[in-house]
Amino acid sequence: MPILHVNNRAVACRGILFDKDGTLLNLMATWGSWAELVLRAMEDQLALSGPRLAERLPGILGTRHSAGGKLSGYDPAGPLAMATAEETYGILAWQLYAAGVPWNEAIARVKSIDKEANQELRRRRTAEPLPGLLPFLEQCEGAALKLGVVTSDGGRTTGEHLEWLGISGYFRSVVTRERVRTGKPAPEMAELACRELDLLPAETVIIGDSNADMQLGKGAGLGLCVGLCAEDGGSAHLLDADVIIRDFSELRISV
């Protein structure tokens, strides 16, 4: 059985599950660009109800901003990193509702804003792999490891992002939010991926950047939960990780 080496640990495994956003792809490059587009459109909407209302927008999705208002980072335990599309709609629509827009109209406007932002991302095809990811995937393929993706994102955008990164061919199972009844941190996504990959949980590793990924792995009984902390904000949020890495260069596969 292949061996995963990480931080002086050696763990036998036959498969690895990956979170997508912030783990496979640089979250800021893709969803940071999306957030800038969405927040700008929300500002335009709120400006119609009163110029001061837009002042509360920065940070509502867990983003960090410079003194000049430019998006500079995100909270790995916040909505941008962890929320589903439906949860994000609720966060954004509440801002419009609080400004006097009827709830049904607020939801409709937010969905329209999201659609336009995603169309712009598709035009740009904005996606960057995390450092060391591509060589690590090649190692996994060379060791005949079975790989899967478990993500709170939807099927369409997940497929697009994996294609833009040029890595879709590595994964034999892709479990998105709509494929399960209960999303992260419940174990259902990992359980489904293990069934599709014909893996026992104990011989499977998960790699993710949120504690929900770690809780998912623990709940499913996976053999190792690897927390990825690529942001400068620290790793305190990865409370349930067995081991924490900064990038994929800290991982090695041997046969």
JOPEQUI-V268821 format. One record per helix or strand of 3 or more residues. SS is the DSSP state (~ for helix, > for strand). FROM is the first residue (numbers start at 1). TO is the last residue. If there is no record, write none. Layout:
SS;FROM;TO
SS;FROM;TO
This chain:
>;3;6
>;9;12
>;15;18
~;27;47
~;53;56
>;63;65
>;71;74
~;79;82
~;85;98
~;103;124
~;133;142
>;146;150
~;155;165
~;168;170
>;173;175
~;177;179
~;188;197
~;201;203
>;204;208
~;211;220
>;224;228
>;243;245
~;248;250
>;251;254
